[in-house]
């Protein structure tokens, strides 16, 4: 339905009835308008368009160069940051190892000090025990001498010279301890 309407509209305008039909008047006027328009565009618009295009191309090239420079700088900074990060990580690990070593040496020193204190305490206790034993032996000897003198004086029935008797019994006990 639209085709017959179009054909009627074209016939009313006085134009060609077929799209393949050539109208020479329209053809000539089209060229008369087209050629001066092309000359005006070539003379005035084309240089402006060309310079704007070249300026834009230069601007894009500059931006690409700047982007490449910034990209290279960013890569350099990233590599430097990674290097610093690795250095700080290794420094932190070294500090941690040093701290562990210091703690271990401090623990060993504390253990050694505690062992020395324990040994000193044991030596002092042994000395005190030895001194108490010697004192107890001396007291026991004195008691033995006194008992021996008392027994001897009861046997003899008289009291002898205390200093001489004591000397005699102590010498006898000393010979017994040397033999035994």
KANORRA-V501075 format. One record per residue. RES is the residue in one small letter. PHI is phi as a letter, one per 40 degrees, with the letter a starting at -180 (999 if undefined). PSI is psi in whole degrees, -180 to 180 (none if undefined). Layout:
# KANORRA-V501075
res/phi/psi
RES/PHI/PSI
RES/PHI/PSI
This chain:
# KANORRA-V501075
res/phi/psi
x/999/-33
x/c/-29
x/c/-47
x/c/-32
x/c/-42
x/c/-43
x/c/-40
x/c/-39
x/c/-40
x/c/-39
x/c/-34
x/c/-32
x/c/-23
x/g/11
x/c/-178
x/c/147
x/c/-16
x/b/149
x/c/-16
x/c/-1
x/c/134
x/b/132
x/b/112
x/c/-34
x/c/-46
x/c/-37
x/c/-46
x/c/-48
x/c/-34
x/c/-43
x/c/-35
x/c/-36
x/c/-37
x/c/-45
x/c/-47
x/c/-35
x/c/-41
x/c/-41
x/c/-43
x/c/-44
x/c/-42
x/c/-38
x/c/-40
x/b/-47
x/c/-40
x/c/-45
x/c/-38
x/c/-43
x/c/-42
x/c/-44
x/c/-37
x/c/-39
x/c/-44
x/c/-41
x/c/-42
x/c/-40
x/c/-42
x/c/-42
x/c/-42
x/c/-42
x/c/-42
x/c/-42
x/c/-39
x/c/-42
x/c/-44
x/c/-41
x/c/-41
x/c/-42
x/c/-46
x/c/-37
x/c/-45
x/c/-41
x/c/-41
x/c/-41
x/c/-41
x/c/-45
x/c/-39
x/c/-44
x/c/-42
x/c/-42
x/c/-41
x/c/-39
x/c/-46
x/c/-38
x/c/-44
x/c/-41
x/c/-44
x/c/-35
x/c/-45
x/c/-36
x/c/-40
x/c/-40
x/c/-39
x/c/-42
x/c/-41
x/c/-42
x/c/-41
x/c/-42
x/c/-41
x/c/-43
x/c/-42
x/c/-42
x/c/-40
x/c/-43
x/c/-37
x/c/-40
x/c/-44
x/c/-41
x/c/-41
x/c/-42
x/c/-42
x/c/-42
x/c/-43
x/c/-38
x/c/-41
x/c/-42
x/c/-39
x/c/-43
x/c/-42
x/c/-41
x/c/-41
x/c/-42
x/c/-44
x/c/-43
x/c/-41
x/c/-41
x/c/-45
x/c/-41
x/c/-43
x/c/-43
x/c/-43
x/c/-39
x/c/-44
x/c/-40
x/c/-43
x/c/-39
x/c/-43
x/c/-43
x/c/-41
x/c/-40
x/c/-44
x/c/-41
x/c/-39
x/c/-41
x/c/-47
x/c/-42
x/c/-40
x/c/-43
x/c/-41
x/c/-40
x/c/-41
x/c/-41
x/c/-33
x/c/-35
x/c/-44
x/c/-32
x/g/1
x/b/161
x/c/124
x/c/-180
x/c/121
x/c/-43
x/c/-43
x/c/-43
x/c/-44
x/c/-45
x/c/-41
x/c/-45
x/c/-41
x/c/-40
x/c/-40
x/c/-43
x/c/-34
x/c/-39
x/c/-33
x/c/-41
x/c/-28
x/c/-36
x/c/-36
x/c/none
